[in-house]
Amino acid sequence: MKSISGKRLCKLLEEKGWLLKAVKGSHHVYMKPGRKERISVPVHGGKDLKIGL
């Protein structure tokens, strides 16, 4: 599995229909209409996220 940055993950989520609902510090919170789940993405500049996150 290849690691990606938080910024890249945010872009992918938006392409899949997830909407940015809040930014709390360095974490971007995404929600999708019709779903209860929330996804919190840590965005720390261009640093890659750890595998498994």
C-alpha positions as CSV (number, residue, x, y, z in Angstrom):
1,M,0.0,0.0,0.0
2,K,1.3,3.4,-0.9
3,S,1.1,6.3,1.6
4,I,-0.5,9.6,0.7
5,S,-0.6,13.1,2.2
6,G,-3.5,14.4,4.2
7,K,-4.1,17.0,1.5
8,R,-4.3,14.3,-1.2
9,L,-6.7,12.3,0.9
10,C,-9.0,15.3,1.3
11,K,-9.0,15.9,-2.5
12,L,-9.9,12.2,-3.0
13,L,-12.8,12.4,-0.5
14,E,-14.2,15.5,-2.2
15,E,-14.1,13.7,-5.6
16,K,-16.1,10.9,-4.0
17,G,-18.8,13.2,-2.7
18,W,-17.7,13.9,0.8
19,L,-18.2,17.5,2.0
20,L,-15.9,19.4,4.3
21,K,-18.0,20.3,7.4
22,A,-15.4,21.6,9.9
23,V,-11.7,22.3,10.5
24,K,-10.5,21.8,14.0
25,G,-6.9,22.7,14.3
26,S,-5.1,20.6,11.7
27,H,-8.0,18.0,11.3
28,H,-10.5,18.3,8.5
29,V,-13.9,16.7,9.2
30,Y,-15.8,15.3,6.3
31,M,-19.4,14.1,6.1
32,K,-21.5,12.7,3.2
33,P,-25.2,13.4,2.8
34,G,-27.4,10.5,3.8
35,R,-24.7,8.9,6.0
36,K,-24.0,9.1,9.7
37,E,-20.2,8.5,9.5
38,R,-17.7,11.3,9.8
39,I,-14.1,11.1,8.6
40,S,-11.4,13.1,10.3
41,V,-8.3,13.7,8.2
42,P,-5.1,15.1,9.8
43,V,-3.5,17.6,7.5
44,H,0.0,18.4,8.5
45,G,1.4,20.2,5.5
46,G,2.8,17.8,2.9
47,K,3.6,15.0,5.4
48,D,2.3,11.5,4.4
49,L,-0.2,9.7,6.6
50,K,0.9,6.5,8.2
51,I,-0.2,3.3,6.6
52,G,-3.4,1.9,8.1
53,L,-4.9,5.2,8.9
